[in-house]
Amino acid sequence: MINRLPRWFKQEIPDEAGLKISGLLSEFGVHTVCRQAQCPNINRCFKDKHCTFMILGKICTRNCGFCNVTKSEGKPIFLDENEPFRISRVVETLGLNYVVITSVTRDDMSDGGASHFAKTLKLIQGVNRNIKAEVLIPDFQGKIASLECILQARPFVVGHNLETVSRLYDELRPQADYRRSLNTLGRIKKISPGVLTKSSLMLGFGETKQEVVNALQDLRKQDCDILTLGQYLAPSTEHYPAKEFIDIEQFQEYEKISIGMGFKAVLSGPLVRSSYKAEEVSKELQLTPHLLNNHEFV
């Protein structure tokens, strides 16, 4: 395990705008992955009025070794039916034009929470019909009907994170499946060919360069459009330790490799997270579907 953080892991100090957003989220009882997952970019993003809403509560039915979200440990989990309404109120209050929604995994629900996603999307779109929404979804245990439910609500981008390389799945994601995650991305494209798909890998678990390249190739075989690559940071000593810090040059190399494979947009750098700069990326792709290569993110 590595204890000393490299120099580039500097965080911005919260400003008045960021504190206002934090207070608003608390006031409405709305969860964000930014706070739950201890994202290193939280102050920068809140300052710019960017946040990723986390729905279906804050307790997850899975037990991934890298994740800081609270685990259910087999206990029943309450579903707050008013959560989508409160999120729409926050979106309206902040005047957001681009919204990112993710969730905990809810294997205890018959549809995995897909209808709750759809309800949230529809209420947000009711605030402003021009709002573009990006969803970052779980695998829904491979249920095609759940994907169809979400896609009928017309999100602009649908993301599903591969997270790590195939070899490390049993250790890091024992309740997930590498091939099922790839199939999730492929099925999204088959159901809605026009929707943009997105995935993310965290690096620093001890994966090899070839394993990363293989994972990128697997994503492109599913016609994945947008890719983010970032450095894993262990939330605590109880979580899977970071085995190494990937240097900036290596992130840049992965970026070039990914662009060469045909990804429409690639963000690669230590502080990059799956929803980082999501609105900026979407705007670039709306203007022209070209390759986005931006070293600003390191």
Helices and strands as residue ranges (DSSP letters): H 16-28, E 31-32, H 33-36, H 42-47, E 52-55, E 59-60, E 70-71, H 83-94, E 98-103, H 114-127, E 132-136, G 140-142, H 144-151, E 157-159, G 166-168, H 169-172, H 178-191, E 196-203, H 209-221, E 226-231, H 248-261, E 265-268, H 278-287, E 292-293, G 295-297
